[in-house]
Amino acid sequence: GESVGLHLPTLSVQEGDNSIINCAYSNSASDYFIWYKQESGKGPQFIIDIRSNMDKRQGQRVTVLLNKTVKHLSLQIAATQPGDSAVYFCAEEGGGATNKLIFGTGTLLAVQP
Amino acid sequence: KAGVTQTPRYLIKTRGQQVTLSCSPISGHRSVSWYQQTPGQGLQFLFEYFSETQRNKGNFPGRFSGRQFSNSRSEMNVSTLELGDSALYLCASSIDLAGTEAFFGQGTRLTVV
């Protein structure tokens, strides 16, 4: 049968505002998490990562928060710019000797000038 | 430092044909993983190679195979192509196994007609 495309949640923000993108992960044993940004026609670009022994990590204009109790990740982007417009994916690594990543469905961030 | 290089960038193949995609990881990276990205299924793990050995395999039919060479370059092969194999195939490289940043290439866009 015909496959139905994934419905991407969309977050629309004004330029200069802060953005918060949320993600629920699936495996309580996952011990490493990454946020990726994917622009149209390009591969996913690494943004920031966090290990399960941390609950917060900051980068340049970005912060990742990890709540293991409810298996929730969030990505905060400060002073959002038009160049931040893209699809954002969270990914979890399930532990053990593997780099296998399990990706979320993604969130489309649309920045309005 | 060069990033992950995937060739070719675009391919059009006919049903029933086979195809080989190539990935050159970042210099010094020993782990290569492959993912399939489609609008219907999102990003799905295909397989992972480390030191020429397949470490992990996703839930794909046997028509999908891969290998890694001694210089860490990797190829994946899809035989007896089906229309549903049309996708963006992405390669990611990591310096080591587990808990290390995974960097993606631009992908190979495969269209099966």
Chai-1 contact restraints between the chains, C-beta under 6 A:
chainA,res_idxA,chainB,res_idxB,connection_type,confidence,min_distance_angstrom,max_distance_angstrom,comment,restraint_id
A,S3,B,G40,contact,1.0,0.0,6.0,A-B,restraint_1
A,G5,B,P39,contact,1.0,0.0,6.0,A-B,restraint_2
A,G5,B,G40,contact,1.0,0.0,6.0,A-B,restraint_3
A,L6,B,G42,contact,1.0,0.0,6.0,A-B,restraint_4
A,Y32,B,G99,contact,1.0,0.0,6.0,A-B,restraint_5
A,K42,B,Q106,contact,1.0,0.0,6.0,A-B,restraint_6
A,G43,B,L90,contact,1.0,0.0,6.0,A-B,restraint_7
A,G43,B,F104,contact,1.0,0.0,6.0,A-B,restraint_8
A,G43,B,G105,contact,1.0,0.0,6.0,A-B,restraint_9
A,G43,B,Q106,contact,1.0,0.0,6.0,A-B,restraint_10
A,G43,B,G107,contact,1.0,0.0,6.0,A-B,restraint_11
A,P44,B,F104,contact,1.0,0.0,6.0,A-B,restraint_12
A,F46,B,E101,contact,1.0,0.0,6.0,A-B,restraint_13
A,F46,B,F103,contact,1.0,0.0,6.0,A-B,restraint_14
A,A97,B,L97,contact,1.0,0.0,6.0,A-B,restraint_15
A,A97,B,A98,contact,1.0,0.0,6.0,A-B,restraint_16
A,T98,B,R55,contact,1.0,0.0,6.0,A-B,restraint_17
A,T98,B,N56,contact,1.0,0.0,6.0,A-B,restraint_18
A,T98,B,A98,contact,1.0,0.0,6.0,A-B,restraint_19
A,N99,B,S31,contact,1.0,0.0,6.0,A-B,restraint_20
A,N99,B,S33,contact,1.0,0.0,6.0,A-B,restraint_21
A,N99,B,E48,contact,1.0,0.0,6.0,A-B,restraint_22
A,N99,B,S94,contact,1.0,0.0,6.0,A-B,restraint_23
A,N99,B,A102,contact,1.0,0.0,6.0,A-B,restraint_24
A,K100,B,F45,contact,1.0,0.0,6.0,A-B,restraint_25
A,K100,B,E48,contact,1.0,0.0,6.0,A-B,restraint_26
A,K100,B,N56,contact,1.0,0.0,6.0,A-B,restraint_27
A,F103,B,L43,contact,1.0,0.0,6.0,A-B,restraint_28
A,T105,B,G42,contact,1.0,0.0,6.0,A-B,restraint_29
